[in-house]
Amino acid sequence: MKFRRQQRDEVGINLTPLIDVVFLLLIFFMVSTTFTRETQLSIDLPEAEGKPREQLDKEVEVLVSEGGSYRVNGQALVDTRMRTLQAAIYKVSAGDTTLPMVITADAQAAHEDVVRAMDAAGQMGFVHLSITTRQPAEPAAASGDG
């Protein structure tokens, strides 16, 4: 007698339910994720109140104008490159990095120009660095009719 062997179906894994579950998880995480938004920084600049310092005989003063041009002890520079600024500071200070340095910037001067002046002083080795401020305006006295 001849027996027929039963044909076996090939065993396979059905991936459709697995893909459905992964897809649903992906949608769940996408919906439930909160994204951080970059917020703008609001800065209240401090006002300086204090005694004016005494004038020294020898100091290096760097003036930064609204347009970004520099003056070192009143002498205008030909351009705004850092090398030119450092050369002018070196000429005024005669290489003495212990002299106090004062940076005076216009209120409308770009932050980049002020930082460039500070960076030039730092690279040259100046450690006594001051930034000028002005006294806050006194509030006007309230006048009443009564």
URMO-V450734 format. One record per pair of residues at least 12 apart in sequence whose ideal C-beta (glycine too) atoms are under 8 Angstrom apart, sorted by the first residue. I is the first residue (numbers start at 1). J is the second residue. Records with the same first field share a line. If there is no record, write none. Layout:
BEGIN
I = J + J
END
This chain:
BEGIN
47 = 133 + 135 + 136
48 = 133 + 134 + 135 + 136
49 = 135 + 136
53 = 130
56 = 100
58 = 99
59 = 99 + 100 + 101 + 102
60 = 72 + 73 + 89 + 92 + 93 + 99 + 100 + 101 + 102 + 126
61 = 73 + 74 + 101 + 102 + 103 + 104
62 = 85 + 89 + 101 + 102 + 103 + 104 + 117 + 121
63 = 104 + 105
64 = 103 + 104 + 105 + 106 + 109 + 113 + 114 + 117
65 = 106 + 109
66 = 106 + 108 + 109
68 = 80 + 109 + 110 + 112 + 113
70 = 85 + 88 + 113 + 117
72 = 85 + 88 + 89 + 91 + 92
73 = 92
75 = 88 + 92
80 = 113 + 116
82 = 116 + 119 + 120
85 = 116 + 117 + 120
86 = 120 + 123 + 124
89 = 101 + 120 + 121 + 124 + 126
90 = 124
93 = 126
97 = 124 + 125 + 126 + 127
98 = 127 + 128
99 = 126 + 128
100 = 128 + 129 + 130
101 = 121 + 126 + 128 + 129 + 130
102 = 130 + 131 + 132
103 = 117 + 118 + 121 + 129 + 130 + 131 + 132
104 = 131 + 132
105 = 117 + 131 + 132
114 = 131
END
